Amino acid sequence: MNRSVLLHDRDQTERNRIMQLMLAEKSKGAATRKPFKKMNPHYHCDTVGEH
């Protein structure tokens, strides 16, 4: 098999494992949090040094 296909399958398996763990914790009543999007700053040519 192609290496990228193997890596994709491995990553998908791990993603599914983590999702199952999170769903199991949620069904037990564990605290959840809403998803959020990390906003990347928008830079212009004159934003040097401004963070």
Phi and psi in radians as a Rosetta constraint file:
Dihedral C 1 N 2 CA 2 C 2 CIRCULARHARMONIC -1.240 0.35
Dihedral N 2 CA 2 C 2 N 3 CIRCULARHARMONIC 2.480 0.35
Dihedral C 2 N 3 CA 3 C 3 CIRCULARHARMONIC -1.042 0.35
Dihedral N 3 CA 3 C 3 N 4 CIRCULARHARMONIC -0.702 0.35
Dihedral C 3 N 4 CA 4 C 4 CIRCULARHARMONIC -1.146 0.35
Dihedral N 4 CA 4 C 4 N 5 CIRCULARHARMONIC -0.603 0.35
Dihedral C 4 N 5 CA 5 C 5 CIRCULARHARMONIC -1.164 0.35
Dihedral N 5 CA 5 C 5 N 6 CIRCULARHARMONIC -0.733 0.35
Dihedral C 5 N 6 CA 6 C 6 CIRCULARHARMONIC -1.112 0.35
Dihedral N 6 CA 6 C 6 N 7 CIRCULARHARMONIC -0.748 0.35
Dihedral C 6 N 7 CA 7 C 7 CIRCULARHARMONIC -1.157 0.35
Dihedral N 7 CA 7 C 7 N 8 CIRCULARHARMONIC -0.688 0.35
Dihedral C 7 N 8 CA 8 C 8 CIRCULARHARMONIC -1.083 0.35
Dihedral N 8 CA 8 C 8 N 9 CIRCULARHARMONIC -0.789 0.35
Dihedral C 8 N 9 CA 9 C 9 CIRCULARHARMONIC -1.090 0.35
Dihedral N 9 CA 9 C 9 N 10 CIRCULARHARMONIC -0.719 0.35
Dihedral C 9 N 10 CA 10 C 10 CIRCULARHARMONIC -1.098 0.35
Dihedral N 10 CA 10 C 10 N 11 CIRCULARHARMONIC -0.790 0.35
Dihedral C 10 N 11 CA 11 C 11 CIRCULARHARMONIC -1.151 0.35
Dihedral N 11 CA 11 C 11 N 12 CIRCULARHARMONIC -0.688 0.35
Dihedral C 11 N 12 CA 12 C 12 CIRCULARHARMONIC -1.139 0.35
Dihedral N 12 CA 12 C 12 N 13 CIRCULARHARMONIC -0.707 0.35
Dihedral C 12 N 13 CA 13 C 13 CIRCULARHARMONIC -1.099 0.35
Dihedral N 13 CA 13 C 13 N 14 CIRCULARHARMONIC -0.770 0.35
Dihedral C 13 N 14 CA 14 C 14 CIRCULARHARMONIC -1.142 0.35
Dihedral N 14 CA 14 C 14 N 15 CIRCULARHARMONIC -0.722 0.35
Dihedral C 14 N 15 CA 15 C 15 CIRCULARHARMONIC -1.061 0.35
Dihedral N 15 CA 15 C 15 N 16 CIRCULARHARMONIC -0.763 0.35
Dihedral C 15 N 16 CA 16 C 16 CIRCULARHARMONIC -1.131 0.35
Dihedral N 16 CA 16 C 16 N 17 CIRCULARHARMONIC -0.679 0.35
Dihedral C 16 N 17 CA 17 C 17 CIRCULARHARMONIC -1.090 0.35
Dihedral N 17 CA 17 C 17 N 18 CIRCULARHARMONIC -0.797 0.35
Dihedral C 17 N 18 CA 18 C 18 CIRCULARHARMONIC -1.139 0.35
Dihedral N 18 CA 18 C 18 N 19 CIRCULARHARMONIC -0.722 0.35
Dihedral C 18 N 19 CA 19 C 19 CIRCULARHARMONIC -1.072 0.35
Dihedral N 19 CA 19 C 19 N 20 CIRCULARHARMONIC -0.723 0.35
Dihedral C 19 N 20 CA 20 C 20 CIRCULARHARMONIC -1.113 0.35
Dihedral N 20 CA 20 C 20 N 21 CIRCULARHARMONIC -0.687 0.35
Dihedral C 20 N 21 CA 21 C 21 CIRCULARHARMONIC -1.104 0.35
Dihedral N 21 CA 21 C 21 N 22 CIRCULARHARMONIC -0.758 0.35
Dihedral C 21 N 22 CA 22 C 22 CIRCULARHARMONIC -1.159 0.35
Dihedral N 22 CA 22 C 22 N 23 CIRCULARHARMONIC -0.714 0.35
Dihedral C 22 N 23 CA 23 C 23 CIRCULARHARMONIC -1.144 0.35
Dihedral N 23 CA 23 C 23 N 24 CIRCULARHARMONIC -0.641 0.35
Dihedral C 23 N 24 CA 24 C 24 CIRCULARHARMONIC -1.136 0.35
Dihedral N 24 CA 24 C 24 N 25 CIRCULARHARMONIC -0.740 0.35
Dihedral C 24 N 25 CA 25 C 25 CIRCULARHARMONIC -1.142 0.35
Dihedral N 25 CA 25 C 25 N 26 CIRCULARHARMONIC -0.674 0.35
Dihedral C 25 N 26 CA 26 C 26 CIRCULARHARMONIC -1.136 0.35
Dihedral N 26 CA 26 C 26 N 27 CIRCULARHARMONIC -0.707 0.35
Dihedral C 26 N 27 CA 27 C 27 CIRCULARHARMONIC -1.202 0.35
Dihedral N 27 CA 27 C 27 N 28 CIRCULARHARMONIC -0.382 0.35
Dihedral C 27 N 28 CA 28 C 28 CIRCULARHARMONIC -1.421 0.35
Dihedral N 28 CA 28 C 28 N 29 CIRCULARHARMONIC -0.149 0.35
Dihedral C 28 N 29 CA 29 C 29 CIRCULARHARMONIC 1.737 0.35
Dihedral N 29 CA 29 C 29 N 30 CIRCULARHARMONIC 0.244 0.35
Dihedral C 29 N 30 CA 30 C 30 CIRCULARHARMONIC -1.154 0.35
Dihedral N 30 CA 30 C 30 N 31 CIRCULARHARMONIC 2.697 0.35
Dihedral C 30 N 31 CA 31 C 31 CIRCULARHARMONIC -1.137 0.35
Dihedral N 31 CA 31 C 31 N 32 CIRCULARHARMONIC 2.491 0.35
Dihedral C 31 N 32 CA 32 C 32 CIRCULARHARMONIC -2.123 0.35
Dihedral N 32 CA 32 C 32 N 33 CIRCULARHARMONIC 2.892 0.35
Dihedral C 32 N 33 CA 33 C 33 CIRCULARHARMONIC -2.381 0.35
Dihedral N 33 CA 33 C 33 N 34 CIRCULARHARMONIC 2.672 0.35
Dihedral C 33 N 34 CA 34 C 34 CIRCULARHARMONIC -1.315 0.35
Dihedral N 34 CA 34 C 34 N 35 CIRCULARHARMONIC 2.540 0.35
Dihedral C 34 N 35 CA 35 C 35 CIRCULARHARMONIC -1.183 0.35
Dihedral N 35 CA 35 C 35 N 36 CIRCULARHARMONIC 2.590 0.35
Dihedral C 35 N 36 CA 36 C 36 CIRCULARHARMONIC -2.384 0.35
Dihedral N 36 CA 36 C 36 N 37 CIRCULARHARMONIC 2.703 0.35
Dihedral C 36 N 37 CA 37 C 37 CIRCULARHARMONIC -1.824 0.35
Dihedral N 37 CA 37 C 37 N 38 CIRCULARHARMONIC 2.224 0.35
Dihedral C 37 N 38 CA 38 C 38 CIRCULARHARMONIC -1.370 0.35
Dihedral N 38 CA 38 C 38 N 39 CIRCULARHARMONIC 2.136 0.35
Dihedral C 38 N 39 CA 39 C 39 CIRCULARHARMONIC -1.546 0.35
Dihedral N 39 CA 39 C 39 N 40 CIRCULARHARMONIC 2.130 0.35
Dihedral C 39 N 40 CA 40 C 40 CIRCULARHARMONIC -1.444 0.35
Dihedral N 40 CA 40 C 40 N 41 CIRCULARHARMONIC 2.399 0.35
Dihedral C 40 N 41 CA 41 C 41 CIRCULARHARMONIC -1.131 0.35
Dihedral N 41 CA 41 C 41 N 42 CIRCULARHARMONIC 2.589 0.35
Dihedral C 41 N 42 CA 42 C 42 CIRCULARHARMONIC -1.739 0.35
Dihedral N 42 CA 42 C 42 N 43 CIRCULARHARMONIC 2.016 0.35
Dihedral C 42 N 43 CA 43 C 43 CIRCULARHARMONIC -1.736 0.35
Dihedral N 43 CA 43 C 43 N 44 CIRCULARHARMONIC 2.590 0.35
Dihedral C 43 N 44 CA 44 C 44 CIRCULARHARMONIC -2.123 0.35
Dihedral N 44 CA 44 C 44 N 45 CIRCULARHARMONIC 3.065 0.35
Dihedral C 44 N 45 CA 45 C 45 CIRCULARHARMONIC -1.147 0.35
Dihedral N 45 CA 45 C 45 N 46 CIRCULARHARMONIC -0.365 0.35
Dihedral C 45 N 46 CA 46 C 46 CIRCULARHARMONIC -1.818 0.35
Dihedral N 46 CA 46 C 46 N 47 CIRCULARHARMONIC 0.322 0.35
Dihedral C 46 N 47 CA 47 C 47 CIRCULARHARMONIC -1.718 0.35
Dihedral N 47 CA 47 C 47 N 48 CIRCULARHARMONIC 0.343 0.35
Dihedral C 47 N 48 CA 48 C 48 CIRCULARHARMONIC -1.116 0.35
Dihedral N 48 CA 48 C 48 N 49 CIRCULARHARMONIC 2.236 0.35
Dihedral C 48 N 49 CA 49 C 49 CIRCULARHARMONIC 1.454 0.35
Dihedral N 49 CA 49 C 49 N 50 CIRCULARHARMONIC -0.154 0.35
Dihedral C 49 N 50 CA 50 C 50 CIRCULARHARMONIC -1.652 0.35
Dihedral N 50 CA 50 C 50 N 51 CIRCULARHARMONIC 2.051 0.35
